[in-house]
Amino acid sequence: MRRRSMLLAAGAAALSARFGGHAFAAAPGGDPLLDHDTPVDLDGSEYVDLSNRVGELAPLTAGTILVTFRTTSHNEAMTLLSASDPTGPSSDITLNLSGGALQFSVREKGAVLVNVMTRTRYDDGLLHTVAVTVDSSGTRLHAGGRTVFETSRLFFADVSGLDSLALGGNLDSDHPGGEWFFPGTIERAAVWDRVLGEAELVAHSPRPDLADLGRISTVLNSDTPATWVVTGDSITHGALHTNGWRSYPEHWTERVRWELGKPKNRDFVIDSGVSGATSAELVARFGERVTAFSPRVVSIMIGTNDIATSGLGPEAYRANLVSLVGSVRALPGSPVPVLQSPNPVDPAKWPGWVGLSRYAQVMGEVAAAQNVVFVDHYDDWLNGNGGQVPLSLLNDGLHPDERGHHRLALKMIKDLRVFDPGSRVCSLRVP
């Protein structure tokens, strides 16, 4: 821990001076009331006491709380910033991670006034900036500058007797030494007396999310049913080579429809992958493969057959991907496209597919140019195996087997932020 002796209650006065700077002042949004902008490492058993600043925040009925952090290990409950009445039980306003999910709660003398939690998770060791904004229109949770959840309005002023402000922990009469400790680095915690807009939140995020990733998170966190279309070729189809096990769309279905607890499991996942499909065929048959299902999110994994099809070189492939992304966005409700690269293949068995890496690269270039979420399986498989094609994940040297499909599903689950090591899908071990 950096300067460990300063992080306990006795160091509050010193912390007030030390954490009053504005290293992020160049970003828009005006001066925050509180700006702890010096990174601090926490080991999951202590907290930073900022109680001498709580008086400025206690009257707020609207505003923004923003925290930039990365986790280094896992506690089931991990506080980012909490204001509380330390003399009574359960009177607090808390922004924290619960099982890795972003949670915002307001409690008054044991009564839970607000307790909302995302299904998307942020305990992956990467740098995240999360925020909660509250005004008369309601409460919104944000990640990477993008809205991911909306609920009813409550803020600091709705809790009486606030006398404690803690970074990385929460205090009440039952836990005078603190609870819900955060293990990791908190780069910044700031509070404004007004709601920051999306452009401001993005500017205050060192690692902003794509707008489309925020939209996907909103779909995952909402209780409104959504239809997901997963389309592509035989790999998405899950034809033959899974040996009776689930394909990656089926793993995704189980994760979304059952494990995430969406009401009555009313999200639907449609697998419209067709064995032998190419990007050109998907463009030509977009109506029956995608439009017919009125999707909210459309995943496209294509390219493995393009490389072996005359007239479908990398540039034709690029044009087709651009067309597909545009067609998805043009559908009613402007669904969210997701591009997923082909997996690498065994060059000894499939020498004509050696150039598939170029197709994966083109897909990444299209995703970057079009601001589309890109799940790069090609890179994931090679990087996870010392730069070599992991033959144990392939059934015939080209199509993923049951292990390969689970690997595809895990990458998709992690990139779309619903990975949970405790879930049966995420922890599955295929013999």
PADO-83514 format. One record per residue (C-alpha): residue number from 1; x, y, z. Coordinates in nm, 3 decimals, always signed. Layout:
N
{r NUM; {X; Y; Z}},
...
This chain:
431
{r 1; {+0.000; +0.000; +0.000}},
{r 2; {+0.129; +0.347; -0.082}},
{r 3; {+0.199; +0.545; +0.236}},
{r 4; {+0.003; +0.295; +0.439}},
{r 5; {+0.014; +0.496; +0.764}},
{r 6; {-0.186; +0.778; +0.603}},
{r 7; {-0.483; +0.563; +0.511}},
{r 8; {-0.648; +0.526; +0.851}},
{r 9; {-0.876; +0.762; +1.039}},
{r 10; {-0.590; +0.934; +1.217}},
{r 11; {-0.461; +1.060; +0.885}},
{r 12; {-0.780; +1.234; +0.775}},
{r 13; {-0.644; +1.587; +0.807}},
{r 14; {-0.337; +1.505; +0.604}},
{r 15; {-0.549; +1.333; +0.341}},
{r 16; {-0.773; +1.637; +0.307}},
{r 17; {-0.479; +1.847; +0.192}},
{r 18; {-0.311; +1.577; -0.012}},
{r 19; {-0.618; +1.474; -0.209}},
{r 20; {-0.749; +1.822; -0.282}},
{r 21; {-0.563; +1.867; -0.614}},
{r 22; {-0.708; +1.860; -0.962}},
{r 23; {-0.487; +1.645; -1.180}},
{r 24; {-0.786; +1.588; -1.411}},
{r 25; {-0.886; +1.956; -1.428}},
{r 26; {-0.818; +1.976; -1.800}},
{r 27; {-1.125; +1.760; -1.863}},
{r 28; {-1.463; +1.937; -1.882}},
{r 29; {-1.709; +1.941; -1.595}},
{r 30; {-1.583; +2.222; -1.372}},
{r 31; {-1.418; +2.176; -1.035}},
{r 32; {-1.564; +1.888; -0.834}},
{r 33; {-1.649; +1.938; -0.468}},
{r 34; {-1.425; +1.642; -0.388}},
{r 35; {-1.136; +1.527; -0.605}},
{r 36; {-0.912; +1.252; -0.471}},
{r 37; {-0.681; +1.232; -0.770}},
{r 38; {-0.370; +1.064; -0.627}},
{r 39; {-0.370; +0.686; -0.689}},
{r 40; {-0.375; +0.472; -0.377}},
{r 41; {-0.325; +0.096; -0.346}},
{r 42; {-0.559; -0.088; -0.108}},
{r 43; {-0.505; -0.443; +0.012}},
{r 44; {-0.865; -0.535; +0.091}},
{r 45; {-0.847; -0.470; +0.464}},
{r 46; {-0.823; -0.089; +0.499}},
{r 47; {-0.978; +0.229; +0.366}},
{r 48; {-0.902; +0.597; +0.310}},
{r 49; {-1.083; +0.823; +0.558}},
{r 50; {-1.208; +1.146; +0.396}},
{r 51; {-1.465; +1.227; +0.664}},
{r 52; {-1.351; +1.590; +0.693}},
{r 53; {-1.505; +1.641; +0.348}},
{r 54; {-1.842; +1.479; +0.407}},
{r 55; {-2.005; +1.805; +0.515}},
{r 56; {-1.973; +1.942; +0.163}},
{r 57; {-2.149; +1.640; +0.015}},
{r 58; {-2.422; +1.567; +0.271}},
{r 59; {-2.666; +1.837; +0.143}},
{r 60; {-2.650; +1.723; -0.222}},
{r 61; {-2.979; +1.628; -0.384}},
{r 62; {-2.825; +1.592; -0.731}},
{r 63; {-2.481; +1.541; -0.875}},
{r 64; {-2.220; +1.294; -0.995}},
{r 65; {-1.993; +1.042; -0.822}},
{r 66; {-1.705; +0.915; -1.040}},
{r 67; {-1.439; +0.656; -0.953}},
{r 68; {-1.151; +0.521; -1.164}},
{r 69; {-1.007; +0.191; -1.039}},
{r 70; {-0.869; -0.150; -1.114}},
{r 71; {-0.907; -0.461; -0.898}},
{r 72; {-0.614; -0.683; -0.804}},
{r 73; {-0.810; -0.956; -0.624}},
{r 74; {-1.169; -1.027; -0.532}},
{r 75; {-1.395; -0.966; -0.235}},
{r 76; {-1.765; -1.035; -0.272}},
{r 77; {-1.843; -0.675; -0.166}},
{r 78; {-1.590; -0.402; -0.258}},
{r 79; {-1.658; -0.038; -0.173}},
{r 80; {-1.549; +0.235; -0.410}},
{r 81; {-1.688; +0.535; -0.219}},
{r 82; {-1.925; +0.541; +0.077}},
{r 83; {-2.077; +0.815; +0.296}},
{r 84; {-2.240; +0.691; +0.615}},
{r 85; {-2.360; +0.759; +0.967}},
{r 86; {-2.100; +0.561; +1.163}},
{r 87; {-2.302; +0.579; +1.486}},
{r 88; {-2.598; +0.380; +1.354}},
{r 89; {-2.657; +0.062; +1.157}},
{r 90; {-2.708; +0.077; +0.781}},
{r 91; {-2.742; +0.448; +0.707}},
{r 92; {-2.528; +0.512; +0.402}},
{r 93; {-2.495; +0.595; +0.035}},
{r 94; {-2.253; +0.357; -0.134}},
{r 95; {-2.105; +0.300; -0.479}},
{r 96; {-1.944; -0.042; -0.480}},
{r 97; {-1.883; -0.369; -0.662}},
{r 98; {-2.092; -0.666; -0.556}},
{r 99; {-1.963; -0.991; -0.701}},
{r 100; {-1.794; -0.770; -0.960}},
{r 101; {-2.119; -0.598; -1.059}},
{r 102; {-2.160; -0.222; -1.016}},
{r 103; {-2.397; -0.148; -0.727}},
{r 104; {-2.544; +0.176; -0.594}},
{r 105; {-2.739; +0.172; -0.268}},
{r 106; {-2.901; +0.425; -0.036}},
{r 107; {-3.007; +0.310; +0.312}},
{r 108; {-3.160; +0.504; +0.601}},
{r 109; {-3.163; +0.349; +0.951}},
{r 110; {-3.175; -0.001; +0.810}},
{r 111; {-3.439; +0.073; +0.547}},
{r 112; {-3.322; +0.015; +0.190}},
{r 113; {-3.432; +0.314; -0.018}},
{r 114; {-3.240; +0.225; -0.334}},
{r 115; {-3.041; -0.087; -0.415}},
{r 116; {-2.959; -0.134; -0.782}},
{r 117; {-2.697; -0.353; -0.943}},
{r 118; {-2.580; -0.418; -1.296}},
{r 119; {-2.540; -0.760; -1.449}},
{r 120; {-2.224; -0.642; -1.621}},
{r 121; {-1.903; -0.684; -1.419}},
{r 122; {-1.593; -0.476; -1.362}},
{r 123; {-1.357; -0.686; -1.144}},
{r 124; {-1.139; -0.807; -1.431}},
{r 125; {-0.821; -0.624; -1.333}},
{r 126; {-0.859; -0.370; -1.614}},
{r 127; {-0.886; +0.004; -1.561}},
{r 128; {-1.251; +0.113; -1.534}},
{r 129; {-1.417; +0.447; -1.471}},
{r 130; {-1.766; +0.418; -1.326}},
{r 131; {-2.008; +0.689; -1.227}},
{r 132; {-2.351; +0.746; -1.078}},
{r 133; {-2.547; +1.056; -1.175}},
{r 134; {-2.862; +1.173; -0.994}},
{r 135; {-3.106; +1.451; -1.078}},
{r 136; {-3.482; +1.502; -1.095}},
{r 137; {-3.508; +1.268; -1.394}},
{r 138; {-3.360; +0.971; -1.203}},
{r 139; {-3.040; +0.782; -1.124}},
{r 140; {-2.807; +0.647; -1.391}},
{r 141; {-2.506; +0.417; -1.359}},
{r 142; {-2.225; +0.463; -1.610}},
{r 143; {-1.912; +0.271; -1.712}},
{r 144; {-1.642; +0.411; -1.935}},
{r 145; {-1.855; +0.721; -1.983}},
{r 146; {-2.155; +0.525; -2.114}},
{r 147; {-2.489; +0.480; -1.943}},
{r 148; {-2.543; +0.116; -1.845}},
{r 149; {-2.840; +0.132; -1.604}},
{r 150; {-3.124; +0.368; -1.503}},
{r 151; {-3.341; +0.373; -1.189}},
{r 152; {-3.529; +0.606; -0.952}},
{r 153; {-3.376; +0.914; -0.789}},
{r 154; {-3.204; +0.931; -0.445}},
{r 155; {-2.873; +1.090; -0.334}},
{r 156; {-2.666; +1.208; -0.035}},
{r 157; {-2.938; +1.431; +0.113}},
{r 158; {-3.172; +1.134; +0.146}},
{r 159; {-2.957; +0.990; +0.426}},
{r 160; {-2.951; +1.175; +0.758}},
{r 161; {-2.654; +1.200; +0.994}},
{r 162; {-2.379; +1.150; +0.738}},
{r 163; {-2.054; +1.193; +0.928}},
{r 164; {-1.818; +0.952; +0.754}},
{r 165; {-1.676; +0.946; +0.402}},
{r 166; {-1.462; +0.646; +0.312}},
{r 167; {-1.274; +0.541; +0.003}},
{r 168; {-1.246; +0.165; -0.027}},
{r 169; {-1.464; +0.078; +0.275}},
{r 170; {-1.790; +0.143; +0.459}},
{r 171; {-1.848; +0.223; +0.830}},
{r 172; {-2.146; +0.185; +1.060}},
{r 173; {-2.205; +0.107; +1.427}},
{r 174; {-2.195; -0.267; +1.360}},
{r 175; {-1.861; -0.235; +1.178}},
{r 176; {-1.668; +0.057; +1.334}},
{r 177; {-1.346; -0.074; +1.182}},
{r 178; {-1.500; -0.085; +0.836}},
{r 179; {-1.644; -0.345; +0.600}},
{r 180; {-1.672; -0.419; +0.226}},
{r 181; {-1.305; -0.338; +0.168}},
{r 182; {-1.168; -0.280; -0.182}},
{r 183; {-0.859; -0.471; -0.302}},
{r 184; {-0.683; -0.288; -0.582}},
{r 185; {-0.590; +0.059; -0.696}},
{r 186; {-0.829; +0.353; -0.687}},
{r 187; {-0.687; +0.607; -0.930}},
{r 188; {-0.944; +0.876; -0.865}},
{r 189; {-1.269; +0.950; -0.681}},
{r 190; {-1.459; +1.273; -0.745}},
{r 191; {-1.799; +1.422; -0.664}},
{r 192; {-1.970; +1.708; -0.847}},
{r 193; {-2.280; +1.902; -0.743}},
{r 194; {-2.428; +1.861; -1.090}},
{r 195; {-2.488; +1.586; -1.342}},
{r 196; {-2.210; +1.540; -1.596}},
{r 197; {-2.320; +1.465; -1.951}},
{r 198; {-2.192; +1.172; -2.153}},
{r 199; {-1.923; +1.373; -2.331}},
{r 200; {-1.792; +1.493; -1.994}},
{r 201; {-1.798; +1.144; -1.845}},
{r 202; {-1.610; +1.009; -2.147}},
{r 203; {-1.353; +1.289; -2.110}},
{r 204; {-1.303; +1.196; -1.744}},
{r 205; {-1.252; +0.827; -1.834}},
{r 206; {-0.886; +0.739; -1.904}},
{r 207; {-1.010; +0.428; -2.087}},
{r 208; {-1.353; +0.517; -2.229}},
{r 209; {-1.585; +0.248; -2.357}},
{r 210; {-1.730; +0.238; -2.705}},
{r 211; {-2.082; +0.375; -2.715}},
{r 212; {-2.195; +0.036; -2.848}},
{r 213; {-2.047; -0.146; -2.548}},
{r 214; {-2.251; +0.084; -2.326}},
{r 215; {-2.562; +0.004; -2.528}},
{r 216; {-2.498; -0.370; -2.494}},
{r 217; {-2.447; -0.327; -2.120}},
{r 218; {-2.780; -0.143; -2.101}},
{r 219; {-2.950; -0.435; -2.278}},
{r 220; {-2.790; -0.682; -2.036}},
{r 221; {-2.878; -0.475; -1.731}},
{r 222; {-3.234; -0.398; -1.835}},
{r 223; {-3.530; -0.613; -1.738}},
{r 224; {-3.689; -0.540; -2.077}},
{r 225; {-3.674; -0.853; -2.296}},
{r 226; {-3.434; -0.840; -2.589}},
{r 227; {-3.361; -1.060; -2.889}},
{r 228; {-3.001; -1.143; -2.973}},
{r 229; {-2.916; -1.271; -3.321}},
{r 230; {-2.591; -1.467; -3.353}},
{r 231; {-2.513; -1.529; -3.720}},
{r 232; {-2.230; -1.659; -3.933}},
{r 233; {-2.113; -1.986; -4.088}},
{r 234; {-2.078; -2.346; -3.965}},
{r 235; {-1.883; -2.236; -3.658}},
{r 236; {-2.174; -2.024; -3.536}},
{r 237; {-2.417; -2.289; -3.661}},
{r 238; {-2.240; -2.534; -3.428}},
{r 239; {-2.267; -2.805; -3.691}},
{r 240; {-2.120; -3.152; -3.619}},
{r 241; {-1.790; -3.058; -3.462}},
{r 242; {-1.910; -2.986; -3.106}},
{r 243; {-1.944; -3.364; -3.054}},
{r 244; {-2.276; -3.326; -2.876}},
{r 245; {-2.162; -3.044; -2.647}},
{r 246; {-2.290; -2.687; -2.655}},
{r 247; {-2.179; -2.447; -2.927}},
{r 248; {-2.066; -2.096; -2.833}},
{r 249; {-2.413; -1.945; -2.905}},
{r 250; {-2.565; -2.208; -2.676}},
{r 251; {-2.322; -2.121; -2.395}},
{r 252; {-2.410; -1.754; -2.445}},
{r 253; {-2.781; -1.845; -2.432}},
{r 254; {-2.739; -2.020; -2.097}},
{r 255; {-2.539; -1.729; -1.956}},
{r 256; {-2.789; -1.464; -2.065}},
{r 257; {-3.123; -1.643; -2.042}},
{r 258; {-3.065; -1.832; -1.719}},
{r 259; {-2.760; -1.736; -1.518}},
{r 260; {-2.800; -1.357; -1.535}},
{r 261; {-3.147; -1.386; -1.386}},
{r 262; {-3.327; -1.172; -1.637}},
{r 263; {-3.702; -1.178; -1.556}},
{r 264; {-3.877; -1.494; -1.670}},
{r 265; {-3.579; -1.567; -1.899}},
{r 266; {-3.748; -1.368; -2.174}},
{r 267; {-3.436; -1.264; -2.365}},
{r 268; {-3.415; -1.480; -2.677}},
{r 269; {-3.098; -1.585; -2.859}},
{r 270; {-3.144; -1.680; -3.224}},
{r 271; {-2.865; -1.873; -3.395}},
{r 272; {-2.900; -1.808; -3.768}},
{r 273; {-2.554; -1.933; -3.863}},
{r 274; {-2.551; -2.152; -4.176}},
{r 275; {-2.279; -2.398; -4.266}},
{r 276; {-2.082; -2.278; -4.569}},
{r 277; {-2.193; -1.916; -4.541}},
{r 278; {-1.972; -1.632; -4.663}},
{r 279; {-1.987; -1.259; -4.601}},
{r 280; {-2.134; -1.211; -4.950}},
{r 281; {-2.411; -1.463; -4.885}},
{r 282; {-2.487; -1.300; -4.550}},
{r 283; {-2.521; -0.962; -4.723}},
{r 284; {-2.755; -1.118; -4.982}},
{r 285; {-2.965; -1.304; -4.725}},
{r 286; {-2.957; -1.043; -4.450}},
{r 287; {-3.337; -1.023; -4.442}},
{r 288; {-3.390; -1.388; -4.353}},
{r 289; {-3.079; -1.426; -4.136}},
{r 290; {-3.114; -1.104; -3.932}},
{r 291; {-3.402; -0.867; -4.011}},
{r 292; {-3.672; -1.132; -3.965}},
{r 293; {-3.596; -1.160; -3.591}},
{r 294; {-3.624; -0.790; -3.490}},
{r 295; {-3.296; -0.801; -3.293}},
{r 296; {-3.156; -0.564; -3.032}},
{r 297; {-2.800; -0.701; -3.072}},
{r 298; {-2.651; -0.876; -3.376}},
{r 299; {-2.329; -1.079; -3.353}},
{r 300; {-2.150; -1.158; -3.680}},
{r 301; {-1.871; -1.417; -3.704}},
{r 302; {-1.780; -1.473; -4.069}},
{r 303; {-1.475; -1.512; -4.292}},
{r 304; {-1.358; -1.874; -4.267}},
{r 305; {-1.526; -1.960; -4.598}},
{r 306; {-1.446; -1.627; -4.767}},
{r 307; {-1.078; -1.710; -4.794}},
{r 308; {-1.162; -2.018; -5.005}},
{r 309; {-1.420; -1.844; -5.226}},
{r 310; {-1.332; -1.677; -5.554}},
{r 311; {-1.395; -1.304; -5.553}},
{r 312; {-1.397; -1.275; -5.175}},
{r 313; {-1.048; -1.147; -5.106}},
{r 314; {-0.974; -0.922; -4.810}},
{r 315; {-1.103; -0.602; -4.973}},
{r 316; {-1.430; -0.758; -5.088}},
{r 317; {-1.460; -0.901; -4.737}},
{r 318; {-1.402; -0.553; -4.593}},
{r 319; {-1.677; -0.404; -4.810}},
{r 320; {-1.921; -0.676; -4.707}},
{r 321; {-1.849; -0.623; -4.338}},
{r 322; {-1.906; -0.247; -4.374}},
{r 323; {-2.234; -0.325; -4.551}},
{r 324; {-2.342; -0.565; -4.276}},
{r 325; {-2.264; -0.317; -3.999}},
{r 326; {-2.460; -0.048; -4.182}},
{r 327; {-2.753; -0.283; -4.238}},
{r 328; {-2.766; -0.373; -3.869}},
{r 329; {-2.762; -0.010; -3.760}},
{r 330; {-3.032; +0.077; -4.015}},
{r 331; {-3.283; -0.172; -3.874}},
{r 332; {-3.573; -0.041; -3.659}},
{r 333; {-3.449; +0.050; -3.313}},
{r 334; {-3.088; +0.071; -3.442}},
{r 335; {-2.964; -0.264; -3.307}},
{r 336; {-2.607; -0.297; -3.183}},
{r 337; {-2.363; -0.486; -3.411}},
{r 338; {-2.083; -0.702; -3.271}},
{r 339; {-1.805; -0.839; -3.494}},
{r 340; {-1.636; -1.165; -3.394}},
{r 341; {-1.328; -1.281; -3.581}},
{r 342; {-1.278; -1.633; -3.712}},
{r 343; {-1.058; -1.863; -3.506}},
{r 344; {-0.716; -1.970; -3.643}},
{r 345; {-0.685; -2.311; -3.812}},
{r 346; {-0.421; -2.584; -3.836}},
{r 347; {-0.190; -2.473; -4.120}},
{r 348; {-0.066; -2.829; -4.173}},
{r 349; {-0.414; -2.959; -4.249}},
{r 350; {-0.552; -2.643; -4.410}},
{r 351; {-0.260; -2.471; -4.590}},
{r 352; {-0.497; -2.269; -4.806}},
{r 353; {-0.625; -2.094; -4.492}},
{r 354; {-0.288; -1.955; -4.378}},
{r 355; {-0.403; -1.608; -4.491}},
{r 356; {-0.700; -1.615; -4.254}},
{r 357; {-0.506; -1.387; -4.021}},
{r 358; {-0.548; -1.110; -4.277}},
{r 359; {-0.926; -1.153; -4.266}},
{r 360; {-0.922; -1.126; -3.887}},
{r 361; {-0.710; -0.813; -3.921}},
{r 362; {-0.953; -0.662; -4.173}},
{r 363; {-1.244; -0.730; -3.938}},
{r 364; {-1.056; -0.550; -3.660}},
{r 365; {-0.993; -0.256; -3.892}},
{r 366; {-1.359; -0.236; -3.988}},
{r 367; {-1.462; -0.255; -3.622}},
{r 368; {-1.225; +0.030; -3.533}},
{r 369; {-1.339; +0.246; -3.824}},
{r 370; {-1.707; +0.183; -3.752}},
{r 371; {-1.679; +0.202; -3.369}},
{r 372; {-1.807; -0.153; -3.336}},
{r 373; {-1.736; -0.392; -3.048}},
{r 374; {-1.479; -0.646; -3.174}},
{r 375; {-1.428; -0.988; -3.017}},
{r 376; {-1.093; -1.103; -3.150}},
{r 377; {-1.083; -1.482; -3.120}},
{r 378; {-0.793; -1.513; -3.363}},
{r 379; {-0.563; -1.310; -3.140}},
{r 380; {-0.702; -1.468; -2.822}},
{r 381; {-0.628; -1.823; -2.936}},
{r 382; {-0.273; -1.746; -3.047}},
{r 383; {-0.181; -1.529; -2.747}},
{r 384; {-0.317; -1.793; -2.513}},
{r 385; {-0.092; -2.057; -2.670}},
{r 386; {+0.246; -1.892; -2.717}},
{r 387; {+0.168; -1.773; -3.069}},
{r 388; {+0.085; -2.124; -3.192}},
{r 389; {-0.254; -2.252; -3.308}},
{r 390; {-0.403; -2.449; -3.014}},
{r 391; {-0.480; -2.775; -3.195}},
{r 392; {-0.660; -2.915; -2.889}},
{r 393; {-0.940; -2.664; -2.951}},
{r 394; {-1.005; -2.789; -3.306}},
{r 395; {-1.198; -3.097; -3.415}},
{r 396; {-1.072; -3.127; -3.772}},
{r 397; {-0.805; -2.862; -3.772}},
{r 398; {-1.053; -2.594; -3.883}},
{r 399; {-1.377; -2.619; -3.685}},
{r 400; {-1.366; -2.569; -3.307}},
{r 401; {-1.449; -2.875; -3.102}},
{r 402; {-1.638; -2.867; -2.771}},
{r 403; {-1.336; -2.710; -2.596}},
{r 404; {-1.293; -2.459; -2.875}},
{r 405; {-1.656; -2.351; -2.857}},
{r 406; {-1.630; -2.299; -2.484}},
{r 407; {-1.318; -2.088; -2.543}},
{r 408; {-1.513; -1.878; -2.798}},
{r 409; {-1.795; -1.835; -2.549}},
{r 410; {-1.560; -1.729; -2.268}},
{r 411; {-1.398; -1.461; -2.485}},
{r 412; {-1.741; -1.328; -2.583}},
{r 413; {-1.859; -1.336; -2.221}},
{r 414; {-1.549; -1.154; -2.096}},
{r 415; {-1.551; -0.888; -2.368}},
{r 416; {-1.920; -0.815; -2.312}},
{r 417; {-1.852; -0.799; -1.935}},
{r 418; {-2.064; -1.076; -1.792}},
{r 419; {-1.785; -1.309; -1.679}},
{r 420; {-1.832; -1.461; -1.334}},
{r 421; {-1.590; -1.733; -1.217}},
{r 422; {-1.871; -1.872; -1.002}},
{r 423; {-2.105; -1.933; -1.294}},
{r 424; {-2.142; -2.284; -1.429}},
{r 425; {-2.089; -2.163; -1.786}},
{r 426; {-1.774; -1.967; -1.703}},
{r 427; {-1.625; -2.236; -1.479}},
{r 428; {-1.708; -2.532; -1.707}},
{r 429; {-1.422; -2.775; -1.758}},
{r 430; {-1.459; -2.981; -2.074}},
{r 431; {-1.275; -3.315; -2.039}},
